[in-house]
Amino acid sequence: MTVLLAATRLDLGSDDISDPGTTDPPDDAERVRLQRLINGMADASGDGIADALERLCRCAAQELGLAGAAVTLVPTAGAHAVSAASNPATRQHEEEQFGVGEGPTQDVYSSHRPVLVSDLEVTGAGRWPGYAPAASAAGVRAVFALPLQVGAATFGVLTLSGDVPRTFTRAELRTALMFAELATEMLMDNSAAEPGLGLDPAHHEAMAIHGQIYQAQGMTMVDLGVSLPEALARMRAHAFATEQDLADLATDIIAGRTVLPADH
Amino acid sequence: MISPVQLSDVFVEMTDTLVGDFDILDFYHNLTKHAAAVSGASAAGLVLADHRGRVRYVGASNESGKMLELLQIQNSEGPCLDCVTTGEPVINADLSYAMDRWPTFSRRAIEAGFQSVHAFPMRLRDETIGALNLFGTVTSRFEPDEVRVVQALADVATIAILQERNVTHAEALTEQLQGALNSRIVIEQAKGALARSRGISVGAAFDTLRLEARSSSRRLVEVAQAVLDDLEKDNTE
């Protein structure tokens, strides 16, 4: 019922542009509506924080009419953990960004600001020469990445992706930001974070990492006699040059099927 | 009551909390100083409930204010405790008539020269996080307008305090997530590096790391980091 009303309201809004600002529901009402939608999502009914985030991701993708949504925690060039994704292809898209070592998710984390790209084929290549082609190949055309943050503390990113170029209306952007806020609250409410203590056990499960990539990084460090960051850079360069996934390359390195070329 | 201009300055200061050098202890002190100045009270004090519901003294406009707050907490009685418990303000309480209600606190406060007391809840929706207390040396009555102003001051301060708590919580969570992620990654890297340098399997390398951690009573991540540091050093020498 609520969903229908919202859809009707948006349709009216696009026909009648005289004053779209007055048709927004108050923040609290919107928050309650989205919270109900998330709680009502079928599947992934577990109680863990990763399950809750997955419900949120599915709900956000559905509500905003996007191909996917994912939550990634503390993503940097050297490490990241995709905690939840609305579907496997979206998880793959997030992993891809780590594979090439750049992308909107990492930019949001380092800049503490949203990154909104309505058409990657228009503006993506100049900004992310490694990521943009990979995203295109995976069918991602639009990306909206939002920080999960309180004040200056940013602990993750909600990345929304679309398979066609598109922009957000003001109302959609507001909804997207509300999803980011709800994800932030989920992570905060489920943790009794006090300075100096370790991470809440409930959050450990949400820190999924691709262990093999880091194992292969350690091996490459020894093989090539280079530092750890350099080893990861060499792996990325090799994966890029040979047009394969970083994860696949890592598997080959561990199995001894691939040895990266050393300097001469 | 102070002038509207001064009053608006007070409110601006009390809401200007999202600045880099924001110090919560300074904030508590300034809040009580302003509350005393705005209302003409001789002393003001602030108590907050911690996450277990225990009431703690956090700041006062002067030593008298501090003494009066601690007096209430130590004796488990007084207007500020009532206010935190009920979420309702205590206005214009005359200590001479409060001997039944707060016997120890009233007697000691009167001995110290105080006559009147007021307590305003620090409240956000249903949650009462503490109380702002004003103490007068003469029996003075607050008019409804004054009550509204002090309660408004308590309300904006409540938002600032909750915001600061949220930020502290988020900073701690960020550190913990980063720390947990780094630990896991360091262990994986060390597994790979050790496997390669000794020509053993990744599984055997992990067993070696665990054994070393157990026998030296160190955390696995510390052992892993040490292994990586050694191997990385070899590379750069």
Interface residues (C-beta under 8 A of the other chain):
Chain A: L73 V74 G78 A79 H80 A81 Q149 V150 G151 A152 A153 T154 F155 G156 T184 L187 M188 S191 A193 E194 P195 G196 L197 G198 L199 D200 H203 H204 M207 I209 G211 Q212 I213 Y214 Q215 A216 Q217 G218 M219 T220 M221 V222 D223 G225 V226 S227 L228 I254
Chain B: L18 Q163 N166 V167 T168 H169 A170 E171 A172 L173 T174 E175 Q176 L177 Q178 G179 A180 L181 N182 R184 I185 E188 Q189 A190 K191 G192 A193 L194 A195 R196 S197 V202 L228 L231 E232 D234 N235 T236
